[in-house]
Amino acid sequence: MPDTQTLGLIIAATVAAVLLFRLYTVLGRRTGHEPSPPDARSGVATPDARATLPAPSDPLSRGLMDIQLADRAFDKAHFLKGARAAYETILKAFAAGDRSALRPLLSDEVFAAFDGDIAARSGPLPESLAAVTDARITGAELHGKVAELTVAFRAQFAHGDSQRDVNDVWTFSRPIGASDPNWTLVATSGELA
């Protein structure tokens, strides 16, 4: 009986080998019944088609794409949320004259400007940040291994019973791959339309 089992096993293995060989030779062949690849007019982007799309033409999109390619962990929405929080923190610390809170958030040049303004005034500012009404990225650049993002903020400041709207443009910088996830404020300008 062992010879019959061995013979059956050999026949089954041979049949399996032939079937696998036939399957291997057929896989990857075109039969003429495949869907045709999308053309540029169809608007359907396959993974291969996306790889050949031209780079974005506007500087903001190109800059964001460069930063995203250099830092896979970069997330635009997360950055904007952090930029909004940094804006509020920096303005509140500036209004209170809290240099120790400002120091780790600002570049040396920006800190020197803020420090000079704090030293020139007597006491805290008479107005305070009431709300940040908008924050949007208006510029993005990658300088070697350093990412720079410019954000336009709209905010309301309260002074007693009155409020005024302020437009600020701030630029944040961060080395790609830095262990510290925080961005540093490297430039400011205000009251721009």
ZILINVEN-V101106 format. One record per helix or strand. SS is the DSSP state (helix for helix, strand for strand). FROM is the first residue (numbers start at 1). TO is the last residue. If there is no record, write none. Layout:
ss=SS from=FROM to=TO
ss=SS from=FROM to=TO
//
This chain:
ss=helix from=2 to=26
ss=helix from=47 to=51
ss=helix from=59 to=70
ss=helix from=76 to=96
ss=helix from=99 to=103
ss=strand from=106 to=106
ss=helix from=108 to=120
ss=strand from=128 to=143
ss=strand from=146 to=159
ss=strand from=162 to=175
ss=strand from=184 to=190
//
